[in-house]
Amino acid sequence: MSSRTALVDPPMPTAAAVRTLMGVDPGLQRTGYAVLACPVSRDQITLVEAGVIRLDRKASLPERLLELDQSLQLLLDSHRPFALACEELYAHYKHPRTAILMGHARGVVLAAAARAGIEVTSVAATHAKKLLTGGGHASKTQIQHAVAATLRLTQLPEPHDVADAIAIALAGVRLRNAKALVAGVQA
């Protein structure tokens, strides 16, 4: 059984015009997730919930994928995000098996979003890092500090999977806002 551990529980904005976006850092042992409140008025984005879905390392691959799917479904049902940002796969020629295995977890995330009718934005890890820190090859610690500063968190998000999911969510918000601006200019 997976365990969800919430990072913070800040007050939720009360405005009716607030939508949530979920960011996901997929993994077969730990999948980080973050839910951001995104006011339509573009006021301060706030963190609603962030945590890790921990999967049983001893379970078979199909069992872990099912467990991930069920846990994601609970999160999607609970938060009802209007969009989901998911980290793109990065494949290094020295470790192709890792990319293939991670593709299974990412596929489960994409399928869960599609089943719920949620639009997905894919975000490269280097893009999220560059957006938050100015450099596409920032360390895990730099990402933690950047995320905490951006969202005015009182503590660093732990573990790194959580910070990565928050970074992916923040990048997803920015990418969606940029698309909306371009669409508005072209309309």
C-alpha positions in Angstrom: 0.0 0.0 0.0 1.4 3.4 -0.8 1.8 6.1 1.8 1.0 9.8 1.1 2.8 12.2 3.3 1.7 15.8 3.1 4.4 18.5 3.2 2.5 21.6 4.2 -1.1 22.6 4.9 -1.3 26.3 4.2 -4.6 28.1 4.2 -6.5 27.7 0.9 -7.5 30.9 -0.9 -11.2 31.5 -0.5 -11.9 33.1 -3.8 -14.2 31.1 -6.1 -11.9 31.8 -9.0 -9.1 29.5 -7.9 -8.2 26.5 -9.8 -5.6 23.8 -8.9 -2.8 22.4 -11.0 -1.0 19.2 -10.1 2.7 18.6 -10.7 4.1 15.1 -10.8 7.6 13.7 -10.7 7.0 10.1 -11.6 9.0 7.2 -10.2 8.7 3.5 -9.5 9.7 3.8 -5.8 8.7 7.3 -5.0 6.4 9.6 -7.0 6.5 13.2 -5.9 3.3 15.3 -6.3 2.3 18.9 -5.7 -1.0 20.7 -5.9 -0.9 24.4 -6.5 -3.8 26.9 -6.1 -3.7 29.1 -9.2 -6.0 32.2 -8.9 -7.4 33.3 -12.2 -6.4 36.9 -11.3 -2.8 35.7 -11.3 -2.3 36.6 -7.7 0.2 34.7 -5.6 0.3 30.9 -6.4 0.0 28.9 -3.2 0.9 25.3 -2.3 -2.2 23.3 -1.3 -0.5 19.9 -0.8 2.7 18.2 -1.6 4.0 14.8 -0.8 5.3 11.4 -2.0 3.5 8.3 -3.1 5.8 5.6 -1.8 5.5 2.3 -3.6 6.4 -1.2 -2.2 9.9 -1.9 -3.6 9.3 -5.6 -3.2 6.1 -5.6 -5.3 6.3 -6.7 -8.9 6.3 -4.0 -11.6 2.6 -4.5 -12.5 1.6 -4.3 -8.8 3.6 -1.1 -8.3 2.0 0.5 -11.4 -1.5 -0.5 -10.2 -0.7 1.0 -6.8 0.6 4.2 -8.4 -2.6 4.4 -10.5 -4.8 4.0 -7.5 -3.0 6.6 -5.4 -3.0 9.1 -8.3 -6.7 8.5 -8.8 -7.3 9.4 -5.1 -5.3 12.6 -5.5 -7.1 13.6 -8.7 -10.5 12.9 -7.2 -9.6 14.8 -4.0 -8.1 17.9 -5.7 -9.8 17.9 -9.1 -7.0 19.9 -10.9 -7.8 21.6 -14.1 -4.4 20.6 -15.5 -1.5 18.4 -14.7 2.2 19.0 -15.4 4.4 15.9 -15.6 8.1 15.6 -15.9 9.3 14.5 -19.3 11.6 11.5 -19.6 15.3 12.1 -19.8 17.2 9.2 -21.4 20.9 9.0 -21.1 22.7 6.7 -23.4 24.5 5.1 -20.5 21.3 4.2 -18.7 18.6 3.3 -21.3 16.9 0.8 -19.0 16.2 3.5 -16.4 14.4 5.6 -19.0 12.3 2.6 -20.1 11.3 1.7 -16.5 10.5 5.4 -15.7 8.4 5.5 -18.9 6.1 2.9 -17.2 5.4 5.3 -14.2 5.0 8.3 -16.5 2.6 6.3 -18.6 0.4 5.6 -15.6 0.4 9.3 -14.7 -0.6 10.3 -18.3 -3.3 7.6 -18.4 -4.8 8.7 -15.0 -5.0 12.3 -16.2 -6.6 11.3 -19.5 -9.1 9.1 -17.7 -10.0 12.1 -15.6 -10.2 14.4 -18.6 -7.3 16.5 -17.4 -5.1 18.3 -19.8 -1.4 17.4 -19.4 1.6 19.7 -19.9 5.0 17.9 -20.3 7.9 19.7 -18.6 11.6 19.0 -19.1 13.5 18.9 -15.8 16.1 21.3 -17.3 13.3 23.8 -18.2 11.9 23.7 -14.7 15.4 24.2 -13.2 16.2 27.0 -15.5 12.9 28.7 -14.8 13.5 28.6 -11.0 17.2 29.0 -10.7 18.4 30.5 -14.0 20.4 27.4 -14.8 19.2 24.2 -16.4 21.6 22.0 -14.4 20.8 23.1 -10.8 21.4 20.8 -7.9 18.6 19.2 -5.9 19.4 21.5 -3.0 19.2 24.6 -5.2 15.8 23.4 -6.4 14.6 23.0 -2.8 15.7 26.5 -1.9 14.3 28.0 -5.1 10.9 26.3 -4.6 10.8 27.4 -0.9 11.6 31.0 -1.8 9.1 31.1 -4.7 6.2 29.9 -2.6 7.4 31.5 0.7 7.5 28.1 2.4 8.8 28.1 6.0 10.7 24.8 5.5 12.5 23.2 2.6 10.4 20.6 0.7 11.6 17.1 1.5 12.4 14.7 0.0 13.8 15.9 -3.3 10.9 14.2 -5.2 8.5 16.7 -3.5 10.7 19.7 -4.5 11.0 18.4 -8.0 7.2 17.9 -8.3 6.6 21.5 -7.0 9.2 22.8 -9.6 7.4 20.8 -12.4 4.0 22.3 -11.2 5.4 25.9 -11.2 6.9 25.4 -14.6 3.6 24.0 -15.8 1.7 27.1 -14.6 4.2 29.4 -16.4 4.0 27.4 -19.6 0.2 27.4 -19.6 0.2 31.2 -18.9 2.6 31.8 -21.7 0.4 29.7 -24.1 -2.7 31.7 -23.0 -0.9 35.0 -23.7 0.2 33.9 -27.1 -3.3 32.6 -27.9 -4.7 36.0 -26.8 -2.4 37.9 -29.0 -3.2 35.8 -32.0 -6.9 35.8 -31.4 
